Amino acid sequence: MYFILARVLKASHGRHIIALLSGVVACLLLGALAFALTQHIPFTTALYWAITTATTVGYGDVLPHNASGRFVASATMLTTIPMPAATFALVTGAAAAAGIRRILDVRPSFPTGSYRLVIGNHPTIPAIIDELAKAHDAVVLVADIDPVKVREGVHCIAGEPTDQQVLRRARPEGAQHALVAAESDGDVLVIAVLLREIAPNLAISAVVGTNSVSEALKALGVRQTVSVNGMVAHILAKSLETPHASDLLFELVDSEEHSLVEFAVNDSEVGKTLSAVREDRGGLVLAIVHGDGVDLGIAADPVIARGDKLLVAEPMKA
């Protein structure tokens, strides 16, 4: 029940509901234990009494027979009865607010600064948006979805992502980056073509299912493509060969202590080897980004060229 309510409402409301219901259960158990000890009755009978008391049913077949029992009964009533009422008030208030938002079409305003564009209805979209929110990135979502169901703070353009007019409303020409993650590879191709027409210089990444679609996207200038199934397969296979390889990967991409950042190389770093830059720079320089490829500098020590970028793991800012 806890998790159903938490998913129905927003995450913040869900945490409050779980806290309240957990408090109710704790008070019921403590009240039943205290009542059983003071009235010298079985715990199951005391728990039955606590539940009927908390729900205000009060059959009257189990009653306190001394001052300590009446004190326990008073404390149980004062703690357990208000908390369910507060829970239901929170649920109904959130539902009413969602209804008003739907009627008035109230949504977060379009970001004024830089923002990332997420397009499509792929099942991974909610998790992707959560990760972007953790990084405090402004997000504009284009999806055929009820805006009320979208994470708070995300500007949602509701509509079919393959519709050019819907995409134009998302202002892709002003986006810092776009991620296309549609339900089918065909939709991914259509969206990529439309984005290239609207915003020719926009950096685009795409979630795809097959290599053939990945190659077609590269012909459109979409250099970064990710196959979710392929990625999972590679991670699992590597985990069998090297058990801690997956732990290393998750530590790199999902750590609360550091973040991955791409830096353009400085003029003073051009012509130096990657190993020399690693010694001079702060943070952990993981690789050099040259064109569309990433070089870890393992087989050889690459030389930094103008236009290259450095992939660095640096401490998370407070």
Secondary structure, 3 states (H helix, E strand, C coil): CHHHHHHHCCHHHHHHHHHHHHHHHHHHHHHHHHHHHHHCCCHHHHHHHHHHHHCCCCCCCCCCCCHHHHHHHHHHHHHHCHHHHHHHHHHHHHHHHHHHHHHHCCCCCCCCCCCEEEECCCCCHHHHHHHHHHCCCCEEEEECCCHHHCCCCCEEEECCCCCHHHHHHCCHHHCCEEEECCCCHHHHHHHHHHHHHHCCCCCEEEEECCHHHHHHHHHCCCCEEEEHHHHHHHHHHHHHHCCCHHHHHHHHHCCCCEEEEEEECCHHHCCCEHHHHHHHCCCEEEEEEECCEEECCCCCCCECCCCCEEEEEEECCC
